[in-house]
């Protein structure tokens, strides 16, 4: 899939920065639609389909966090990259908790932004990890994990997953009962072992524990100072 086919929604209230980012992305063959506030962004999102969203946190009318929440209520899969001038850890963790895939603190280089964009577009469109396992799903305890559909089912209940949640579950499921370091998880799933992404990993781990709570045989154990172990206890154990 060529980059000219990728549509990006850029939401930034700073006119100069919006122009610079849009111009650079278009020079790199991306199709960019720009919005200056959260209200316009949501209107555009309802009208068009986008492959990726670049979302400033501090926006007029509707802030970036609320915009992301509304987008996630409609679409679990489109990658969202936050732009933030805030330095508070809580704000960055909040953005990742409500469904953001990554963040870039201002000021940033276009090289960094382009790198992250290409990583997320490559994963969301080629997704080698989404190839069917066995008959198209992976059995995890009492759960059926469907990587192609980004879903996790138990009984008659099905939960839709974000791309990042599915990537993390897939990585854990492919390495059952093994000690996985934080660094290797971050490198494999996020492509970086950045400190704040490490904090977001903790958020995702908490989320997955809630998803798997209906089967006590499935556990994600925190090994302090090392990483995590994803274990599935067999019925005869």
C-alpha positions in Angstrom: 0.0 0.0 0.0 1.6 3.3 -1.1 1.8 6.2 1.3 -0.3 8.3 -1.0 -3.2 6.2 0.0 -2.9 6.9 3.7 -5.2 9.6 5.1 -4.1 11.4 8.2 -6.3 13.7 10.4 -4.1 16.4 11.9 -5.7 18.3 14.8 -3.6 21.2 16.1 -4.7 24.7 17.1 -1.4 26.4 16.6 -1.7 27.7 13.0 2.0 27.9 12.3 2.7 24.4 13.7 -0.3 23.0 11.9 0.9 24.5 8.6 4.5 23.1 9.1 3.4 19.6 10.0 0.8 19.4 7.2 3.2 20.7 4.6 5.9 18.2 5.7 3.6 15.3 5.7 2.2 16.2 2.3 5.8 16.5 1.0 6.2 12.9 2.2 3.2 11.9 0.1 0.6 11.6 2.9 -3.0 12.8 2.4 -3.6 15.3 5.2 -6.8 16.8 6.5 -6.2 19.5 9.2 -8.5 20.7 11.9 -8.0 23.6 14.3 -10.2 22.5 17.2 -11.7 19.4 18.7 -15.2 20.1 17.5 -14.1 20.3 13.8 -12.0 17.2 14.3 -15.0 15.2 15.4 -17.1 16.4 12.5 -14.4 15.4 10.1 -14.0 12.0 11.7 -17.7 11.4 11.3 -17.6 12.4 7.6 -14.4 10.7 6.5 -12.3 7.6 7.1 -8.7 8.1 8.3 -5.8 5.8 8.7 -4.1 7.7 11.5 -4.8 10.7 13.8 -2.4 13.2 15.1 -4.1 14.9 18.0 -3.0 17.9 20.1 -4.0 17.6 23.8 -4.7 21.3 24.4 -7.4 22.2 21.9 -10.2 24.8 21.9 -13.9 23.8 22.3 -13.2 20.1 23.0 -9.8 19.0 24.3 -7.7 16.2 22.8 -8.5 13.7 25.6 -12.2 14.1 25.0 -11.8 13.9 21.3 -9.9 10.7 21.7 -12.5 9.2 23.9 -15.3 10.0 21.4 -13.2 8.5 18.5 -12.4 5.4 20.5 -16.2 4.9 21.2 -16.6 4.6 17.4 -13.3 3.1 16.3 -11.0 0.9 18.3 -8.4 0.5 15.7 -7.3 3.8 14.1 -3.9 4.8 15.6 -3.9 8.0 17.6 -0.6 9.9 18.3 -0.9 12.7 20.9 1.1 15.9 20.6 1.6 17.5 24.0 3.3 20.5 25.4 2.5 19.2 28.9 5.3 17.6 31.0 3.1 16.0 33.6 3.4 12.3 33.7 -0.3 12.0 34.6 -1.4 13.7 31.4 0.7 11.4 29.3 -0.5 8.3 31.0 -4.1 9.5 30.8 -3.8 9.9 27.0 -2.5 6.4 26.7 -5.1 5.0 29.1 -8.1 6.4 27.1 -6.9 4.8 23.9 -3.9 6.8 22.5 -1.2 4.7 21.0 1.7 7.0 21.5 2.6 10.6 22.3 5.2 13.1 21.1 6.2 15.9 23.4 6.6 19.4 21.9 9.0 20.6 20.5 9.6 17.6 18.3 11.4 16.8 15.0 9.5 15.9 11.9 11.9 12.9 11.5 10.6 11.6 14.8 7.0 12.2 13.9 7.4 10.5 10.5 9.1 7.5 12.0 6.2 7.0 14.4 3.6 7.5 11.7 5.2 4.9 9.5 5.6 2.4 12.3 1.9 2.6 13.2 0.7 2.6 9.6 2.8 -0.4 8.8 1.5 -2.3 11.8 -2.2 -1.3 11.3 -2.2 -2.2 7.6 0.3 -5.0 7.1 0.0 -6.5 10.6 2.1 -9.7 10.2 1.1 -10.6 13.8 -2.5 -10.8 12.7 -2.0 -13.8 10.5 -4.4 -16.6 11.6 -3.1 -18.9 14.3 -4.3 -22.5 13.7 -8.0 -22.1 12.7 -7.9 -18.3 12.9 -7.9 -18.0 16.6 -5.7 -18.7 19.7 -7.2 -20.4 22.7 -6.1 -18.8 25.9 -7.6 -20.7 28.8 -11.3 -20.3 28.5 -10.8 -17.3 26.1 -10.7 -17.3 22.3 -8.5 -14.7 20.9 -9.2 -13.7 17.3 -6.2 -11.6 16.1 -7.7 -11.0 12.7 -10.9 -9.5 14.2 -9.1 -7.8 17.1 -11.5 -9.5 19.6 -11.3 -11.6 22.8 -14.3 -13.9 23.6 -15.4 -16.0 26.5 -18.7 -17.8 26.4 -21.2 -15.5 24.7 -19.3 -12.3 25.5 -17.0 -10.7 23.0 -14.7 -7.7 23.7 -13.3 -5.6 20.9 -9.6 -4.8 21.3 -7.5 -1.9 20.1 -4.6 -2.8 17.8 -2.1 -2.3 20.7 -4.1 -4.5 23.1 -4.2 -7.2 20.4 -0.4 -6.9 19.7 0.3 -7.2 23.4 -2.0 -10.3 23.9 -0.5 -11.9 20.8 3.0 -11.4 22.1 2.2 -12.8 25.5 0.3 -15.7 24.0 3.3 -16.6 21.8 5.5 -16.7 24.9 3.5 -18.4 27.6 5.0 -19.1 31.0 8.2 -17.2 30.1 9.8 -14.3 31.9 9.6 -11.3 29.5 11.6 -8.2 30.3 9.9 -4.8 30.1 12.5 -3.7 27.5 11.8 -6.6 25.2 8.1 -6.2 25.4 8.4 -2.5 24.7 10.7 -3.0 21.8 8.6 -5.7 20.2 5.1 -4.1 20.8 5.9 -0.4 20.8 9.2 -0.3 18.9 10.8 1.7 21.7 11.7 1.3 25.4 10.9 5.0 26.2 10.2 5.7 29.9 6.7 7.0 29.4 5.9 4.1 27.1 7.0 1.9 30.0 4.5 3.6 32.2 1.8 3.1 29.5 2.8 -0.6 29.4 1.7 -0.8 33.1 -1.7 0.8 32.1 -2.1 -1.8 29.3 -1.2 -4.7 31.7 -3.8 -3.5 34.2 -6.4 -3.4 31.3 -5.5 -6.9 30.2 -5.8 -8.3 33.7 -9.4 -7.0 33.8 -10.1 -8.6 30.5 -8.9 -12.0 31.7 -10.4 -11.8 35.2 -13.2 -14.2 34.3 -10.6 -17.1 34.0 -8.4 -17.4 37.1 -6.2 -19.8 35.1 -4.9 -16.8 33.1 -2.5 -14.6 35.0 -0.1 -11.8 34.2 2.5 -11.8 37.0 4.6 -8.7 37.6 8.2 -9.7 38.4 9.5 -6.6 40.2 12.5 -5.0 38.4 12.5 -7.6 35.7 9.2 -7.7 33.7 6.2 -10.0 33.4 5.1 -13.6 33.0 2.0 -14.5 31.1 0.8 -17.9 32.4 -2.1 -20.1 31.5 -2.7 -23.0 34.0 -3.9 -26.2 32.4 -7.0 -27.8 34.0 -5.0 -30.9 35.1 -2.3 -28.9 36.7 
